[in-house]
Every structure is written in C-alpha cells, then in structure tokens.
C-alpha cells in the first residue's frame, strides 16, 4: 500500500498559501493537463495573468458544485510518498477545524510572507500546531522575489521566526526561502538563490521520517498498544465504531468502560465479512459476549486500562464570536462520549502575543485558556500524544461548538 502523509499548509491571509498549493500541484504533475489549460483559458478570457492561486480557486468552485474534487482532500506525489493537503477555505474555518481535531495532519508547512514578516494569524496558527502536537513543521519564507532573493533578508526573517517558535516549544525541521509564484525551491532548487544549499519543499516533506508511526494493518506497535474502541452505535447485536488504538482478535477479553465490566469478543465483522483480527484505523462491527446494556459513548478497552475521570486539566482554544464565560453550562464531547460540563479558567492567553490577560472570568474569540473542567458524568481519556482521539475534545453551547482543546491531565 502506498504511504500517504496528511499535511496542512497554514499562514496569514495573503501570505501565499493558495499559490504554494497551486505550485505543488502543478510542479508535481498532480493535475491533468486539460485542467491547467482550462484555468489558463479562463484567466485569458478575464484579461488576467495566470496565477497559481487560480488552481485552488478552480478546485474550490468544483467543491462547491459537488464535482470531481473531494471537499477535504487535494493531493500530490513526491518522490517518496503521496501527500494529502487538508485544507480549510478561510481563517475561521481553519481555526475551528484545527481546534476541534477535524484536521488529522501529520505535518505542517507554515508559510510566512518574506516582505511582511510574521503576522497575527501566523502566530495563532503556529500556536495551534504546537497545541495539537504537530511537531513536524516546515517553515517556508515566501515572496523572496520581492526581496531580490536576498540572503540577508531571509536570515533576518528566519531569525525572527525561530525566536517566536521557540517561545511555544516548536522546532521546525527546515526553514526554506521560496517564491511560490516563480517556483523557487518548491520542487527544484532555485537558480536565483545559489547561496541556499538546503532542501526544497518537496525534499523536506520527503525527508520526514514516519517509519515509527503505528501501522493500520496491526503490525509492530499495534500488537503491544492499548486497545481503545469508542462505541459509535448498536445495530441489533453488532457494536460499531472505529479502533483508535491497538488491535483486537476474536476471543480476546475486553473491559467496557466507564462501568468496568468484562466481556469477550465473539466475532469481528467488516461489511458483513468475518475477520479474525482488526487494528487501529479500521471501522468495524463487534459481537460481544456479556454485552448487556452497552451503548454509544462507552469505550471498549484492553491492556493498561484508563481510569474514568470527572475533573480534568486542559488547554482550550475559544472559537466562539460571543466568547466563553467561566462556569457557564456547556457540553463536553470526547470521541463518542458526551456529558454536561463547566469550566474554571486558570489562565487566559492572547494567542497572537502569548501574553497573559489578568481577567479570567471569560475567554474571547481566538483566545487560549488553561482551564479545569468539571464533568457531570465520568469519561474516558488518554494522553493526546498516544491516542489523539481520546486526548482531544470539543465544548458545545446550545448545539454549537465554542471551543476545542487537548487534555493536559486529570485533576486529583
């Protein structure tokens, strides 16, 4: 099976994200020739010079029309693997998707306009990457053509970017000078920056080592991992859901949490076909002996059982235009689990400046909170680094998502 890596490309509006994506698709030959010709003709008719950002505009139109391009996936191929770009069409959508875990990215390209430097959204996006544990970050200093491809200018911007990233504990794998418009250091080395001897964007992505990632076929670490299966639904006597960690085999003994009773796996099914085992990433159906009273929101576990909790410490990112008040009634959702909750704000942080704000009675939109959450019923969680789906959560108010976060620990 071909290796696939999910990446997210982020940065301040107008810093060149769409142009970079368009270039990546074009330079790797990932779009049909007739698609490029179609976009070129459309630009000519409108009396405009062809821009690589038009590629993304065109694909977005197809998305809106429910045509050939999937709404969340745009892909290209490097020399080593296939890449899927997880994209959100704007600042608010990106913030919501990243904070709620909708974007399952393994790596990120953080793009900075070399002519303008680090901007507010850049800082917020970078903080979110760190908050969500995305440590494989490549920084692209764009629009070097506007700086006459100056090495000194690049070094100044690089210094500022590394200094900021260091304050949030992020250490990028590469910092690359590029011109997305002209194709400098995207898929091939730039003749305009002979002073730069590092990787291109494609080379940097290909060099990321994910050989130790858990395999979805159940090999390697999955054999030793904790099995975690949040129950999504029940159809007759078949319990359905997605394996978020570990593997399971017919005949295995499991524990149903948070209740804590034991059961045995009688059969494993996928679309009506029997399997002897299944592993992380697979959506399956289970028949379980002694499965009395099982329901959505329970978690089927094996090995190193987690303790249910009702009070947790967490870092959250507010995405509500109306903000969040301390102690107001909310709902917390972790995987398929949900219950009522309220929060106490311990620290309030400006995501752009990372400065603390004294008033902890509320959080405004796009602010970060270090909080303690009190849950009405016990829930099951894991460290975000080991099982992200049980280490992240969303908070809802009146059916609307108002914050996303990651669990920092259980409060004794």
Residue, then its C-alpha position, 0 to 999 in steps of 0.5 A: x500500500x502506498x504511504x500517504x502523509x496528511x499535511x496542512x499548509x497554514x499562514x496569514x491571509x495573503x501570505x501565499x498559501x493558495x499559490x504554494x498549493x497551486x505550485x505543488x500541484x502543478x510542479x508535481x504533475x498532480x493535475x491533468x493537463x486539460x485542467x491547467x489549460x482550462x484555468x489558463x483559458x479562463x484567466x485569458x478570457x478575464x484579461x488576467x495573468x495566470x496565477x497559481x492561486x487560480x488552481x485552488x480557486x478552480x478546485x474550490x468552485x468544483x467543491x462547491x458544485x459537488x464535482x470531481x474534487x473531494x471537499x477535504x482532500x487535494x493531493x500530490x506525489x513526491x518522490x517518496x510518498x503521496x501527500x494529502x493537503x487538508x485544507x480549510x477555505x478561510x481563517x475561521x474555518x481553519x481555526x475551528x477545524x484545527x481546534x476541534x481535531x477535524x484536521x488529522x495532519x501529520x505535518x505542517x508547512x507554515x508559510x510566512x510572507x518574506x516582505x511582511x514578516x510574521x503576522x497575527x494569524x501566523x502566530x495563532x496558527x503556529x500556536x495551534x500546531x504546537x497545541x495539537x502536537x504537530x511537531x513536524x513543521x516546515x517553515x517556508x519564507x515566501x515572496x523572496x522575489x520581492x526581496x531580490x532573493x536576498x540572503x540577508x533578508x531571509x536570515x533576518x526573517x528566519x531569525x525572527x521566526x525561530x525566536x517566536x517558535x521557540x517561545x511555544x516549544x516548536x522546532x521546525x525541521x527546515x526553514x526554506x526561502x521560496x517564491x511560490x509564484x516563480x517556483x523557487x525551491x518548491x520542487x527544484x532548487x532555485x537558480x536565483x538563490x545559489x547561496x541556499x544549499x538546503x532542501x526544497x519543499x518537496x525534499x523536506x516533506x520527503x525527508x520526514x521520517x514516519x517509519x515509527x508511526x503505528x501501522x493500520x494493518x496491526x503490525x509492530x506497535x499495534x500488537x503491544x498498544x492499548x486497545x481503545x474502541x469508542x462505541x459509535x452505535x448498536x445495530x441489533x447485536x453488532x457494536x460499531x465504531x472505529x479502533x483508535x488504538x491497538x488491535x483486537x482478535x476474536x476471543x480476546x477479553x475486553x473491559x467496557x468502560x466507564x462501568x468496568x465490566x468484562x466481556x469477550x469478543x465473539x466475532x469481528x465483522x467488516x461489511x458483513x465479512x468475518x475477520x479474525x483480527x482488526x487494528x487501529x484505523x479500521x471501522x468495524x462491527x463487534x459481537x460481544x459476549x456479556x454485552x448487556x446494556x452497552x451503548x454509544x459513548x462507552x469505550x471498549x478497552x484492553x491492556x493498561x486500562x484508563x481510569x474514568x475521570x470527572x475533573x480534568x486539566x486542559x488547554x482550550x482554544x475559544x472559537x466562539x464570536x460571543x466568547x466563553x464565560x467561566x462556569x457557564x453550562x456547556x457540553x463536553x464531547x470526547x470521541x463518542x462520549x458526551x456529558x454536561x460540563x463547566x469550566x474554571x479558567x486558570x489562565x487566559x492567553x492572547x494567542x497572537x502575543x502569548x501574553x497573559x490577560x489578568x481577567x479570567x472570568x471569560x475567554x474571547x474569540x481566538x483566545x487560549x485558556x488553561x482551564x479545569x473542567x468539571x464533568x457531570x458524568x465520568x469519561x474516558x481519556x488518554x494522553x493526546x500524544x498516544x491516542x489523539x482521539x481520546x486526548x482531544x475534545x470539543x465544548x458545545x453551547x446550545x448545539x454549537x461548538x465554542x471551543x476545542x482543546x487537548x487534555x493536559x491531565x486529570x485533576x486529583 
